């Protein structure tokens, strides 16, 4: 697992960085994931978090968060096969939060 500190490292920020400097924009309107572009000082990353349910239905239609693990594993394996010029570089994976972070392509 890559730590959340790797997100800070990719954006060149630390705990002393003023949060007001960060721009966080939710993109997409999907029903299975939350997707954000986080940027600061010209650097940007994509952060994707799997939801434990279908958003348009709610908690009565639960989903497993384990799907984030499989997506992460597939991205890493695809990068090995075809290179990072065709697959986003994943620098963050947090299975407890079902969170994947990568560079925008």
N, CA, C and O atoms as a GROMACS GRO file, in nm:
protein
  420
    1UNK      N    1   0.084  -0.117   0.000
    1UNK     CA    2   0.000   0.000   0.000
    1UNK      C    3   0.088   0.124   0.000
    1UNK      O    4   0.185   0.131   0.076
    2UNK      N    5   0.056   0.219  -0.083
    2UNK     CA    6   0.124   0.346  -0.086
    2UNK      C    7   0.052   0.440   0.009
    2UNK      O    8  -0.071   0.438   0.017
    3UNK      N    9   0.125   0.521   0.080
    3UNK     CA   10   0.064   0.604   0.184
    3UNK      C   11   0.004   0.733   0.128
    3UNK      O   12   0.037   0.775   0.017
    4UNK      N   13  -0.083   0.794   0.206
    4UNK     CA   14  -0.141   0.921   0.167
    4UNK      C   15  -0.036   1.030   0.162
    4UNK      O   16  -0.055   1.131   0.095
    5UNK      N   17   0.075   1.011   0.233
    5UNK     CA   18   0.183   1.110   0.224
    5UNK      C   19   0.238   1.116   0.082
    5UNK      O   20   0.296   1.216   0.042
    6UNK      N   21   0.221   1.007   0.005
    6UNK     CA   22   0.265   1.010  -0.134
    6UNK      C   23   0.181   1.107  -0.216
    6UNK      O   24   0.230   1.164  -0.314
    7UNK      N   25   0.056   1.127  -0.178
    7UNK     CA   26  -0.028   1.227  -0.244
    7UNK      C   27   0.032   1.366  -0.221
    7UNK      O   28   0.044   1.445  -0.315
    8UNK      N   29   0.068   1.394  -0.099
    8UNK     CA   30   0.131   1.523  -0.066
    8UNK      C   31   0.262   1.539  -0.141
    8UNK      O   32   0.293   1.647  -0.191
    9UNK      N   33   0.340   1.433  -0.148
    9UNK     CA   34   0.468   1.440  -0.218
    9UNK      C   35   0.448   1.472  -0.366
    9UNK      O   36   0.523   1.551  -0.423
   10UNK      N   37   0.349   1.411  -0.428
   10UNK     CA   38   0.324   1.435  -0.570
   10UNK      C   39   0.282   1.580  -0.596
   10UNK      O   40   0.312   1.636  -0.701
   11UNK      N   41   0.213   1.639  -0.500
   11UNK     CA   42   0.168   1.777  -0.515
   11UNK      C   43   0.268   1.878  -0.457
   11UNK      O   44   0.246   1.999  -0.466
   12UNK      N   45   0.377   1.828  -0.400
   12UNK     CA   46   0.480   1.913  -0.338
   12UNK      C   47   0.420   1.998  -0.226
   12UNK      O   48   0.446   2.119  -0.218
   13UNK      N   49   0.341   1.934  -0.141
   13UNK     CA   50   0.282   2.002  -0.026
   13UNK      C   51   0.314   1.923   0.101
   13UNK      O   52   0.358   1.808   0.094
   14UNK      N   53   0.292   1.986   0.215
   14UNK     CA   54   0.311   1.916   0.341
   14UNK      C   55   0.205   1.966   0.440
   14UNK      O   56   0.114   2.039   0.402
   15UNK      N   57   0.218   1.926   0.564
   15UNK     CA   58   0.119   1.960   0.666
   15UNK      C   59   0.111   2.110   0.691
   15UNK      O   60   0.011   2.159   0.743
   16UNK      N   61   0.214   2.183   0.653
   16UNK     CA   62   0.216   2.328   0.674
   16UNK      C   63   0.151   2.404   0.558
   16UNK      O   64   0.131   2.525   0.568
   17UNK      N   65   0.116   2.335   0.450
   17UNK     CA   66   0.056   2.400   0.334
   17UNK      C   67  -0.083   2.450   0.368
   17UNK      O   68  -0.163   2.377   0.428
   18UNK      N   69  -0.112   2.572   0.331
   18UNK     CA   70  -0.244   2.630   0.353
   18UNK      C   71  -0.346   2.556   0.265
   18UNK      O   72  -0.332   2.558   0.143
   19UNK      N   73  -0.446   2.491   0.324
   19UNK     CA   74  -0.545   2.418   0.245
   19UNK      C   75  -0.617   2.506   0.143
   19UNK      O   76  -0.668   2.455   0.043
   20UNK      N   77  -0.623   2.635   0.166
   20UNK     CA   78  -0.688   2.726   0.072
   20UNK      C   79  -0.615   2.731  -0.062
   20UNK      O   80  -0.672   2.774  -0.162
   21UNK      N   81  -0.489   2.687  -0.065
   21UNK     CA   82  -0.413   2.685  -0.190
   21UNK      C   83  -0.453   2.570  -0.280
   21UNK      O   84  -0.430   2.573  -0.401
   22UNK      N   85  -0.514   2.467  -0.222
   22UNK     CA   86  -0.554   2.350  -0.300
   22UNK      C   87  -0.685   2.376  -0.372
   22UNK      O   88  -0.777   2.437  -0.318
   23UNK      N   89  -0.692   2.330  -0.495
   23UNK     CA   90  -0.818   2.332  -0.569
   23UNK      C   91  -0.863   2.188  -0.582
   23UNK      O   92  -0.790   2.104  -0.634
   24UNK      N   93  -0.982   2.160  -0.537
   24UNK     CA   94  -1.039   2.025  -0.543
   24UNK      C   95  -1.170   2.035  -0.619
   24UNK      O   96  -1.262   2.105  -0.578
   25UNK      N   97  -1.177   1.963  -0.732
   25UNK     CA   98  -1.295   1.967  -0.817
   25UNK      C   99  -1.346   1.825  -0.834
   25UNK      O  100  -1.271   1.737  -0.877
   26UNK      N  101  -1.473   1.804  -0.802
   26UNK     CA  102  -1.533   1.672  -0.830
   26UNK      C  103  -1.566   1.667  -0.978
   26UNK      O  104  -1.630   1.757  -1.032
   27UNK      N  105  -1.522   1.559  -1.042
   27UNK     CA  106  -1.549   1.541  -1.184
   27UNK      C  107  -1.630   1.414  -1.203
   27UNK      O  108  -1.621   1.322  -1.121
   28UNK      N  109  -1.705   1.408  -1.306
   28UNK     CA  110  -1.787   1.291  -1.331
   28UNK      C  111  -1.911   1.293  -1.246
   28UNK      O  112  -1.920   1.362  -1.145
   29UNK      N  113  -2.006   1.216  -1.289
   29UNK     CA  114  -2.132   1.205  -1.215
   29UNK      C  115  -2.172   1.060  -1.203
   29UNK      O  116  -2.290   1.025  -1.214
   30UNK      N  117  -2.073   0.976  -1.181
   30UNK     CA  118  -2.097   0.833  -1.175
   30UNK      C  119  -2.173   0.790  -1.051
   30UNK      O  120  -2.193   0.868  -0.958
   31UNK      N  121  -2.214   0.667  -1.051
   31UNK     CA  122  -2.291   0.611  -0.941
   31UNK      C  123  -2.210   0.518  -0.852
   31UNK      O  124  -2.259   0.474  -0.748
   32UNK      N  125  -2.086   0.487  -0.892
   32UNK     CA  126  -2.007   0.389  -0.817
   32UNK      C  127  -1.886   0.448  -0.747
   32UNK      O  128  -1.835   0.388  -0.653
   33UNK      N  129  -1.840   0.564  -0.791
   33UNK     CA  130  -1.716   0.622  -0.739
   33UNK      C  131  -1.729   0.772  -0.723
   33UNK      O  132  -1.811   0.837  -0.789
   34UNK      N  133  -1.646   0.826  -0.636
   34UNK     CA  134  -1.624   0.970  -0.629
   34UNK      C  135  -1.490   0.995  -0.696
   34UNK      O  136  -1.393   0.924  -0.667
   35UNK      N  137  -1.482   1.094  -0.785
   35UNK     CA  138  -1.359   1.123  -0.856
   35UNK      C  139  -1.331   1.272  -0.844
   35UNK      O  140  -1.416   1.356  -0.873
   36UNK      N  141  -1.208   1.304  -0.801
   36UNK     CA  142  -1.168   1.443  -0.780
   36UNK      C  143  -1.038   1.471  -0.852
   36UNK      O  144  -0.952   1.383  -0.862
   37UNK      N  145  -1.023   1.593  -0.902
   37UNK     CA  146  -0.894   1.643  -0.948
   37UNK      C  147  -0.847   1.738  -0.839
   37UNK      O  148  -0.915   1.835  -0.805
   38UNK      N  149  -0.730   1.709  -0.785
   38UNK     CA  150  -0.670   1.791  -0.680
   38UNK      C  151  -0.549   1.860  -0.742
   38UNK      O  152  -0.460   1.794  -0.796
   39UNK      N  153  -0.547   1.994  -0.735
   39UNK     CA  154  -0.436   2.066  -0.796
   39UNK      C  155  -0.386   2.179  -0.706
   39UNK      O  156  -0.459   2.234  -0.624
   40UNK      N  157  -0.261   2.209  -0.726
   40UNK     CA  158  -0.196   2.320  -0.655
   40UNK      C  159  -0.072   2.359  -0.736
   40UNK      O  160   0.005   2.273  -0.779
   41UNK      N  161  -0.054   2.487  -0.755
   41UNK     CA  162   0.066   2.540  -0.821
   41UNK      C  163   0.100   2.468  -0.951
   41UNK      O  164   0.217   2.437  -0.977
   42UNK      N  165   0.000   2.440  -1.032
   42UNK     CA  166   0.025   2.379  -1.163
   42UNK      C  167   0.043   2.229  -1.163
   42UNK      O  168   0.060   2.170  -1.269
   43UNK      N  169   0.039   2.165  -1.048
   43UNK     CA  170   0.048   2.018  -1.041
   43UNK      C  171  -0.091   1.964  -1.010
   43UNK      O  172  -0.165   2.022  -0.930
   44UNK      N  173  -0.127   1.853  -1.075
   44UNK     CA  174  -0.260   1.797  -1.053
   44UNK      C  175  -0.254   1.645  -1.048
   44UNK      O  176  -0.173   1.582  -1.116
   45UNK      N  177  -0.341   1.589  -0.967
   45UNK     CA  178  -0.356   1.445  -0.957
   45UNK      C  179  -0.505   1.412  -0.956
   45UNK      O  180  -0.589   1.497  -0.926
   46UNK      N  181  -0.535   1.289  -0.988
   46UNK     CA  182  -0.673   1.240  -0.981
   46UNK      C  183  -0.683   1.145  -0.862
   46UNK      O  184  -0.598   1.058  -0.844
   47UNK      N  185  -0.787   1.163  -0.783
   47UNK     CA  186  -0.812   1.077  -0.668
   47UNK      C  187  -0.951   1.017  -0.687
   47UNK      O  188  -1.049   1.089  -0.709
   48UNK      N  189  -0.957   0.886  -0.678
   48UNK     CA  190  -1.082   0.814  -0.701
   48UNK      C  191  -1.113   0.729  -0.579
   48UNK      O  192  -1.027   0.656  -0.530
   49UNK      N  193  -1.236   0.739  -0.530
   49UNK     CA  194  -1.276   0.661  -0.413
   49UNK      C  195  -1.403   0.583  -0.447
   49UNK      O  196  -1.503   0.639  -0.491
   50UNK      N  197  -1.396   0.453  -0.424
   50UNK     CA  198  -1.512   0.368  -0.447
   50UNK      C  199  -1.614   0.390  -0.336
   50UNK      O  200  -1.578   0.402  -0.219
   51UNK      N  201  -1.739   0.393  -0.372
   51UNK     CA  202  -1.847   0.403  -0.275
   51UNK      C  203  -1.895   0.263  -0.236
   51UNK      O  204  -1.888   0.171  -0.317
   52UNK      N  205  -1.943   0.246  -0.114
   52UNK     CA  206  -1.991   0.114  -0.070
   52UNK      C  207  -2.135   0.085  -0.113
   52UNK      O  208  -2.197  -0.010  -0.065
   53UNK      N  209  -2.189   0.167  -0.204
   53UNK     CA  210  -2.326   0.149  -0.252
   53UNK      C  211  -2.340   0.223  -0.385
   53UNK      O  212  -2.253   0.301  -0.423
   54UNK      N  213  -2.449   0.198  -0.454
   54UNK     CA  214  -2.480   0.270  -0.577
   54UNK      C  215  -2.540   0.404  -0.537
   54UNK      O  216  -2.643   0.409  -0.470
   55UNK      N  217  -2.476   0.511  -0.578
   55UNK     CA  218  -2.514   0.645  -0.531
   55UNK      C  219  -2.659   0.681  -0.562
   55UNK      O  220  -2.727   0.737  -0.476
   56UNK      N  221  -2.709   0.650  -0.681
   56UNK     CA  222  -2.844   0.692  -0.718
   56UNK      C  223  -2.952   0.612  -0.644
   56UNK      O  224  -3.068   0.654  -0.640
   57UNK      N  225  -2.915   0.498  -0.586
   57UNK     CA  226  -3.012   0.416  -0.512
   57UNK      C  227  -2.994   0.431  -0.362
   57UNK      O  228  -3.091   0.437  -0.287
   58UNK      N  229  -2.868   0.436  -0.319
   58UNK     CA  230  -2.840   0.450  -0.176
   58UNK      C  231  -2.793   0.319  -0.115
   58UNK      O  232  -2.760   0.224  -0.185
   59UNK      N  233  -2.791   0.317   0.016
   59UNK     CA  234  -2.734   0.204   0.090
   59UNK      C  235  -2.813   0.075   0.074
   59UNK      O  236  -2.763  -0.032   0.110
   60UNK      N  237  -2.933   0.082   0.022
   60UNK     CA  238  -3.008  -0.042   0.002
   60UNK      C  239  -2.956  -0.123  -0.117
   60UNK      O  240  -3.003  -0.235  -0.141
   61UNK      N  241  -2.860  -0.068  -0.194
   61UNK     CA  242  -2.794  -0.142  -0.302
   61UNK      C  243  -2.643  -0.140  -0.274
   61UNK      O  244  -2.569  -0.065  -0.337
   62UNK      N  245  -2.598  -0.223  -0.179
   62UNK     CA  246  -2.457  -0.220  -0.138
   62UNK      C  247  -2.364  -0.280  -0.244
   62UNK      O  248  -2.404  -0.364  -0.325
   63UNK      N  249  -2.239  -0.234  -0.240
   63UNK     CA  250  -2.133  -0.284  -0.326
   63UNK      C  251  -2.010  -0.312  -0.239
   63UNK      O  252  -1.992  -0.250  -0.134
   64UNK      N  253  -1.928  -0.404  -0.283
   64UNK     CA  254  -1.805  -0.432  -0.209
   64UNK      C  255  -1.698  -0.330  -0.245
   64UNK      O  256  -1.683  -0.293  -0.362
   65UNK      N  257  -1.624  -0.285  -0.146
   65UNK     CA  258  -1.514  -0.193  -0.171
   65UNK      C  259  -1.391  -0.265  -0.225
   65UNK      O  260  -1.295  -0.202  -0.268
   66UNK      N  261  -1.395  -0.397  -0.221
   66UNK     CA  262  -1.282  -0.476  -0.271
   66UNK      C  263  -1.260  -0.452  -0.420
   66UNK      O  264  -1.152  -0.480  -0.472
   67UNK      N  265  -1.359  -0.400  -0.489
   67UNK     CA  266  -1.340  -0.373  -0.631
   67UNK      C  267  -1.230  -0.271  -0.656
   67UNK      O  268  -1.168  -0.272  -0.762
   68UNK      N  269  -1.204  -0.182  -0.559
   68UNK     CA  270  -1.095  -0.085  -0.572
   68UNK      C  271  -0.961  -0.157  -0.576
   68UNK      O  272  -0.871  -0.117  -0.650
   69UNK      N  273  -0.947  -0.263  -0.498
   69UNK     CA  274  -0.823  -0.342  -0.501
   69UNK      C  275  -0.800  -0.399  -0.641
   69UNK      O  276  -0.689  -0.391  -0.694
   70UNK      N  277  -0.904  -0.455  -0.700
   70UNK     CA  278  -0.889  -0.516  -0.832
   70UNK      C  279  -0.860  -0.411  -0.938
   70UNK      O  280  -0.783  -0.436  -1.031
   71UNK      N  281  -0.921  -0.294  -0.927
   71UNK     CA  282  -0.892  -0.187  -1.022
   71UNK      C  283  -0.746  -0.143  -1.007
   71UNK      O  284  -0.676  -0.125  -1.107
   72UNK      N  285  -0.701  -0.126  -0.884
   72UNK     CA  286  -0.561  -0.089  -0.859
   72UNK      C  287  -0.466  -0.193  -0.918
   72UNK      O  288  -0.371  -0.159  -0.988
   73UNK      N  289  -0.493  -0.320  -0.888
   73UNK     CA  290  -0.407  -0.428  -0.938
   73UNK      C  291  -0.406  -0.431  -1.091
   73UNK      O  292  -0.301  -0.455  -1.151
   74UNK      N  293  -0.519  -0.407  -1.154
   74UNK     CA  294  -0.526  -0.406  -1.300
   74UNK      C  295  -0.446  -0.290  -1.358
   74UNK      O  296  -0.376  -0.307  -1.457
   75UNK      N  297  -0.457  -0.172  -1.297
   75UNK     CA  298  -0.381  -0.057  -1.346
   75UNK      C  299  -0.230  -0.082  -1.335
   75UNK      O  300  -0.156  -0.050  -1.428
   76UNK      N  301  -0.187  -0.138  -1.224
   76UNK     CA  302  -0.044  -0.166  -1.204
   76UNK      C  303   0.004  -0.269  -1.307
   76UNK      O  304   0.110  -0.251  -1.367
   77UNK      N  305  -0.072  -0.374  -1.326
   77UNK     CA  306  -0.034  -0.478  -1.422
   77UNK      C  307  -0.034  -0.425  -1.566
   77UNK      O  308   0.056  -0.454  -1.643
   78UNK      N  309  -0.135  -0.347  -1.600
   78UNK     CA  310  -0.141  -0.290  -1.736
   78UNK      C  311  -0.022  -0.198  -1.761
   78UNK      O  312   0.034  -0.197  -1.870
   79UNK      N  313   0.016  -0.120  -1.659
   79UNK     CA  314   0.132  -0.031  -1.674
   79UNK      C  315   0.259  -0.111  -1.704
   79UNK      O  316   0.342  -0.069  -1.784
   80UNK      N  317   0.273  -0.227  -1.640
   80UNK     CA  318   0.389  -0.312  -1.667
   80UNK      C  319   0.389  -0.361  -1.811
   80UNK      O  320   0.495  -0.373  -1.873
   81UNK      N  321   0.271  -0.389  -1.864
   81UNK     CA  322   0.260  -0.447  -1.997
   81UNK      C  323   0.271  -0.344  -2.109
   81UNK      O  324   0.334  -0.370  -2.211
   82UNK      N  325   0.209  -0.226  -2.090
   82UNK     CA  326   0.205  -0.129  -2.199
   82UNK      C  327   0.274   0.003  -2.168
   82UNK      O  328   0.290   0.086  -2.257
   83UNK      N  329   0.317   0.023  -2.045
   83UNK     CA  330   0.389   0.144  -2.009
   83UNK      C  331   0.299   0.256  -1.959
   83UNK      O  332   0.178   0.256  -1.981
   84UNK      N  333   0.362   0.351  -1.892
   84UNK     CA  334   0.288   0.461  -1.830
   84UNK      C  335   0.242   0.565  -1.930
   84UNK      O  336   0.167   0.656  -1.893
   85UNK      N  337   0.283   0.555  -2.055
   85UNK     CA  338   0.232   0.649  -2.155
   85UNK      C  339   0.090   0.611  -2.198
   85UNK      O  340   0.023   0.688  -2.266
   86UNK      N  341   0.043   0.491  -2.157
   86UNK     CA  342  -0.092   0.446  -2.192
   86UNK      C  343  -0.180   0.417  -2.073
   86UNK      O  344  -0.301   0.398  -2.088
   87UNK      N  345  -0.121   0.413  -1.955
   87UNK     CA  346  -0.195   0.384  -1.832
   87UNK      C  347  -0.153   0.487  -1.727
   87UNK      O  348  -0.034   0.514  -1.714
   88UNK      N  349  -0.248   0.544  -1.653
   88UNK     CA  350  -0.208   0.640  -1.550
   88UNK      C  351  -0.115   0.577  -1.447
   88UNK      O  352  -0.129   0.461  -1.410
   89UNK      N  353  -0.019   0.657  -1.401
   89UNK     CA  354   0.070   0.610  -1.296
   89UNK      C  355  -0.003   0.618  -1.162
   89UNK      O  356  -0.049   0.724  -1.122
   90UNK      N  357  -0.013   0.505  -1.095
   90UNK     CA  358  -0.078   0.500  -0.964
   90UNK      C  359   0.028   0.520  -0.857
   90UNK      O  360   0.125   0.444  -0.850
   91UNK      N  361   0.009   0.621  -0.773
   91UNK     CA  362   0.104   0.645  -0.666
   91UNK      C  363   0.041   0.633  -0.529
   91UNK      O  364   0.109   0.646  -0.427
   92UNK      N  365  -0.088   0.608  -0.525
   92UNK     CA  366  -0.159   0.597  -0.397
   92UNK      C  367  -0.264   0.489  -0.406
   92UNK      O  368  -0.345   0.486  -0.499
   93UNK      N  369  -0.263   0.398  -0.309
   93UNK     CA  370  -0.371   0.302  -0.294
   93UNK      C  371  -0.394   0.280  -0.146
   93UNK      O  372  -0.302   0.240  -0.074
   94UNK      N  373  -0.514   0.305  -0.102
   94UNK     CA  374  -0.551   0.284   0.038
   94UNK      C  375  -0.672   0.192   0.040
   94UNK      O  376  -0.784   0.237   0.013
   95UNK      N  377  -0.653   0.062   0.070
   95UNK     CA  378  -0.765  -0.033   0.064
   95UNK      C  379  -0.873  -0.005   0.168
   95UNK      O  380  -0.990  -0.034   0.143
   96UNK      N  381  -0.837   0.051   0.285
   96UNK     CA  382  -0.939   0.080   0.386
   96UNK      C  383  -1.033   0.190   0.339
   96UNK      O  384  -1.153   0.187   0.369
   97UNK      N  385  -0.980   0.286   0.267
   97UNK     CA  386  -1.061   0.395   0.214
   97UNK      C  387  -1.108   0.370   0.072
   97UNK      O  388  -1.182   0.451   0.016
   98UNK      N  389  -1.066   0.259   0.012
   98UNK     CA  390  -1.097   0.226  -0.128
   98UNK      C  391  -1.058   0.342  -0.219
   98UNK      O  392  -1.135   0.384  -0.304
   99UNK      N  393  -0.936   0.393  -0.199
   99UNK     CA  394  -0.889   0.515  -0.261
   99UNK      C  395  -0.772   0.486  -0.354
   99UNK      O  396  -0.678   0.415  -0.317
  100UNK      N  397  -0.778   0.540  -0.475
  100UNK     CA  398  -0.670   0.526  -0.573
  100UNK      C  399  -0.632   0.667  -0.616
  100UNK      O  400  -0.719   0.749  -0.646
  101UNK      N  401  -0.503   0.695  -0.621
  101UNK     CA  402  -0.455   0.824  -0.671
  101UNK      C  403  -0.359   0.801  -0.785
  101UNK      O  404  -0.276   0.710  -0.781
  102UNK      N  405  -0.370   0.885  -0.887
  102UNK     CA  406  -0.281   0.873  -1.002
  102UNK      C  407  -0.264   1.004  -1.074
  102UNK      O  408  -0.337   1.100  -1.051
  103UNK      N  409  -0.166   1.007  -1.163
  103UNK     CA  410  -0.143   1.125  -1.243
  103UNK      C  411  -0.246   1.133  -1.354
  103UNK      O  412  -0.291   1.032  -1.406
  104UNK      N  413  -0.283   1.253  -1.388
  104UNK     CA  414  -0.372   1.274  -1.502
  104UNK      C  415  -0.295   1.242  -1.628
  104UNK      O  416  -0.176   1.273  -1.639
  105UNK      N  417  -0.363   1.180  -1.723
  105UNK     CA  418  -0.297   1.150  -1.851
  105UNK      C  419  -0.352   1.240  -1.959
  105UNK      O  420  -0.309   1.231  -2.074
   0.00000   0.00000   0.00000
